[in-house]
Amino acid sequence: MILKRGYDNDLIDFEINTCETQGELFGDCQFYDKYPCNAGDFIVKFMSSYIAADMDGDLSPYHTWGTQQLFDEMFLAFDSIGRIDEILDPDMMYWIGYITRYWTWWLGTPSRVIIESCTFEFLCKVYPFHTLGPQEAILKIMEAKSMSI
């Protein structure tokens, strides 16, 4: 079950920490020594995975895992994540990880729904919203999605 915070409520420190962990995971996915991977492929597969679905809930062992543990778990689950073909901005990848986890905690939208409605390419296009606070950025993303920028 996802505990929806709602528009008038801020996240607690624990939730912010999981946003940061997911941001680091996405930001670093292109640079893992064992298997540098295609960031777009990794992010889509992660957001659609049982790992992200479990993290969407209030109690998950994945909430306390580090990025290396999460990365290793992804490769146990998915052996077909594409190899790196070009390096994308790690700061942008971090922001996509952070903002999508924040969105899940704040509004209760499952990870799978976020990545299905806002493709990886779309999330890259709205990266200029990274200068906004997370809540304002999410609202702008939702508005931009309805307008299909």
Stockholm file with secondary structure:
# STOCKHOLM 1.0

chainA/1-149         MILKRGYDNDLIDFEINTCETQGELFGDCQFYDKYPCNAGDFIVKFMSSYIAADMDGDLSPYHTWGTQQLFDEMFLAFDSIGRIDEILDPDMMYWIGYITRYWTWWLGTPSRVIIESCTFEFLCKVYPFHTLGPQEAILKIMEAKSMSI
#=GR chainA/1-149 SS CCCCCCTTCCCCHHHHHHHHHHHHHHHHTTCCSSCCBCHHHHHHHHHTSHHHHHHHSSSCGGGGCCHHHHHHHHHHHCSCCCBCCSCCCHHHHHHHHHHHHHHHHHHCCCHHHHHHHSCHHHHHHTGGGGGSCHHHHHHHHHHHHHHTC
#=GC SS_cons         CCCCCCTTCCCCHHHHHHHHHHHHHHHHTTCCSSCCBCHHHHHHHHHTSHHHHHHHSSSCGGGGCCHHHHHHHHHHHCSCCCBCCSCCCHHHHHHHHHHHHHHHHHHCCCHHHHHHHSCHHHHHHTGGGGGSCHHHHHHHHHHHHHHTC
//
